[in-house]
Amino acid sequence: MPAHAWFTSLSRYFRRRRMQRFAREFGITSETRILDIGGTPDCWALLRASPHLTLLNTPRARDDLAGAADWVAGDGRRLPFRDGTFDVVFSNSVIEHVGDAASQQSFAGEVARVGRGFWVQTPNRWFPVEQHLLTPFIHWLPRAWQRAIVPRFNVWSMLVRVTPDRRRFYIEHYLSDVRLLGFGEMRALFPGARVIRERLWGVTKSLVAVKIESIAETQRRKERTDNVKT
């Protein structure tokens, strides 16, 4: 099997496993209202039940969103929705892309604001293979070293077929904007959430902050809504 086909197959396996756990955790049905920040329709084809889905992404992702029933262009740090609009806010490998610590804090706050529950996944900073570049240990080097090495060598460039301009954009984005997170940082960004460790060969590969609204929380929210109406 060619290297790029092997990588695609492995990536799809991990996505399918993650989506199946997500569906179990939240009891996803066709009535569940979900906001996916930074996602595309292909991810949701992995589920048996098709939820009531809204995708939010950047305008340049328009081509990747072809076939989506409902999508909006927007910024995950400033979501254009009212508090508690969605049953679940879902985000897969996005929070590490939004910029510095303050931007990540804004992103986390918006997720918790518009979602009654949420599922926010990110690659673990302490996994030995950097998961955007698929290159061992590169993310543990000083930024100056990364800037010297990454444009000249990274495994991602060898495995993924992209145009030269897309390759340059992706590498510059990684070097300028990507900020990887560890377990403690995810707990701090999402206080009160459970942080799941996704493991590969016994090592934590990814982290997922999960909050599921309890029955008591649902009742309190309903009471607040009823009081506003009256």
C-alpha positions in Angstrom: 0.0 0.0 0.0 1.4 3.5 -0.9 2.4 5.6 2.1 -0.3 8.2 1.5 -3.0 5.6 1.2 -1.8 4.0 4.5 -1.9 7.3 6.2 -5.4 8.1 4.9 -6.6 4.7 6.1 -5.1 5.1 9.6 -6.5 8.6 9.9 -10.0 7.4 9.0 -9.7 4.6 11.6 -9.0 7.0 14.4 -11.8 9.4 13.3 -14.3 6.6 13.1 -13.4 5.3 16.6 -13.6 8.8 18.0 -17.0 9.5 16.4 -18.4 6.3 17.7 -17.4 7.1 21.2 -18.8 10.6 20.8 -22.1 9.3 19.7 -22.2 6.9 22.7 -21.3 9.5 25.2 -24.0 11.9 24.2 -26.6 9.5 22.9 -26.7 11.3 19.5 -30.0 11.0 17.6 -31.5 12.7 14.5 -33.0 15.3 16.9 -29.6 16.3 18.5 -28.6 19.9 17.6 -24.9 20.0 17.0 -22.5 22.8 16.1 -19.3 21.5 14.6 -16.6 24.2 14.7 -14.0 23.7 11.9 -15.5 20.5 10.6 -16.6 19.1 7.3 -19.5 16.8 6.2 -17.4 13.7 5.7 -16.8 13.3 9.4 -20.5 13.0 10.1 -21.0 10.3 7.5 -19.2 8.0 10.0 -22.3 8.0 12.3 -25.4 5.9 11.9 -27.7 8.7 13.1 -27.6 12.0 11.3 -28.0 14.8 13.8 -29.3 18.3 13.2 -25.9 19.7 12.2 -24.6 23.2 11.7 -21.0 23.5 10.4 -19.0 26.6 11.1 -15.8 27.2 9.2 -13.7 29.8 7.5 -14.7 31.1 4.1 -11.7 29.5 2.4 -13.1 26.1 3.5 -16.1 26.5 1.1 -15.0 23.8 -1.3 -14.6 21.3 1.6 -18.1 22.0 2.8 -19.8 21.1 -0.5 -22.9 19.0 0.3 -23.3 20.4 3.8 -27.0 21.1 4.6 -26.3 24.0 6.9 -23.0 25.9 7.3 -21.9 29.4 8.2 -18.6 31.2 7.9 -17.4 32.4 11.2 -14.7 32.6 13.9 -14.7 30.1 16.8 -13.5 32.8 19.1 -16.6 34.9 18.4 -19.5 32.6 17.7 -22.6 34.2 16.1 -25.1 32.3 18.2 -27.1 32.9 21.4 -26.2 31.2 24.7 -27.2 27.5 24.8 -28.3 27.4 21.2 -26.9 23.8 20.7 -27.2 20.6 22.6 -23.6 19.9 21.8 -20.7 21.8 20.4 -18.2 19.5 18.7 -14.6 20.5 17.7 -12.0 18.2 16.4 -8.3 19.4 16.2 -9.2 23.1 16.0 -8.4 24.8 19.4 -4.6 24.4 18.8 -5.0 26.4 15.5 -6.7 29.5 16.8 -3.5 31.3 18.0 -2.1 32.3 21.4 -3.3 31.5 24.9 -5.8 34.4 25.0 -7.3 33.2 21.7 -7.6 29.7 23.0 -9.3 31.0 26.1 -11.8 32.9 24.0 -12.5 29.8 21.9 -13.1 27.7 25.0 -15.4 30.3 26.5 -17.5 30.5 23.4 -17.8 26.7 23.2 -19.1 26.6 26.8 -21.4 29.5 26.1 -23.3 28.3 23.1 -23.3 24.6 23.9 -25.3 22.9 26.7 -22.6 20.2 26.3 -19.4 20.0 24.4 -16.7 17.7 23.0 -13.4 19.4 22.2 -10.5 17.3 21.0 -6.9 18.3 20.5 -3.6 16.5 19.9 -1.6 16.0 23.0 1.5 18.1 23.1 3.4 15.3 24.9 2.8 12.6 22.3 6.2 12.0 20.7 5.0 12.5 17.1 3.7 15.9 16.1 0.4 15.1 14.6 0.1 17.9 12.1 3.5 17.3 10.5 3.6 13.6 11.4 7.2 14.2 12.4 8.7 12.8 15.7 9.9 15.3 18.3 9.9 18.4 16.1 7.3 20.1 18.3 9.6 19.9 21.3 12.4 21.9 19.6 12.7 25.7 20.0 10.7 27.7 17.5 13.8 29.0 15.8 15.0 25.4 15.2 11.5 24.4 13.9 11.6 27.3 11.4 15.0 26.1 10.1 14.0 22.4 9.9 10.2 22.2 9.0 10.2 23.8 5.6 13.1 21.5 4.5 11.9 18.3 6.1 8.6 17.0 7.6 6.9 13.7 7.1 3.5 15.3 6.3 4.9 16.7 3.0 6.0 13.2 1.9 2.7 11.5 2.8 0.0 14.0 1.8 -0.4 15.1 -1.8 -1.0 18.9 -1.9 -0.1 21.7 -4.3 3.1 23.7 -3.5 1.2 26.8 -2.5 -1.0 24.8 0.0 2.1 23.2 1.4 3.7 26.6 2.0 0.5 27.9 3.6 0.1 24.9 5.9 3.7 25.0 7.1 3.7 28.7 7.7 0.4 28.4 9.6 1.9 25.6 11.7 5.0 27.6 12.6 3.1 30.9 13.3 -0.2 29.8 14.8 -0.4 26.3 16.1 -0.1 26.1 19.9 -0.3 22.5 21.2 -1.9 21.8 24.6 -1.3 19.3 27.4 -3.6 17.7 29.9 -3.3 20.5 32.5 -3.9 23.2 30.0 -7.1 21.5 28.7 -8.4 21.2 32.3 -7.7 24.9 32.9 -9.4 25.9 29.6 -12.5 23.8 30.4 -13.1 23.9 34.2 -15.6 21.3 35.3 -15.2 19.2 32.2 -14.0 15.7 32.1 -10.8 15.3 30.0 -10.5 12.0 28.2 -7.1 10.6 27.2 -7.1 8.9 23.8 -4.2 6.5 23.8 -2.1 4.8 21.1 0.3 2.0 22.3 -0.3 3.2 25.9 0.7 6.8 25.2 -1.8 9.6 25.3 -2.2 10.7 21.7 -5.1 13.1 22.0 -7.1 14.9 24.7 -10.9 15.5 24.7 -12.7 17.9 27.0 -16.2 16.6 27.5 -19.2 18.1 29.3 -22.6 16.5 29.2 -25.5 18.4 30.6 -27.0 16.7 33.6 -30.8 16.3 34.3 -30.5 18.9 37.1 -28.8 21.3 34.7 -31.4 20.7 32.1 -34.2 21.4 34.6 -32.5 24.6 35.8 -32.1 25.9 32.3 -35.7 25.1 31.5 -36.8 27.1 34.6 -34.7 30.0 33.6 -36.1 30.0 30.1 -39.7 29.8 31.5 -39.0 32.7 33.8 -37.8 34.9 31.0 -40.9 34.1 28.9 -43.2 35.0 31.8 
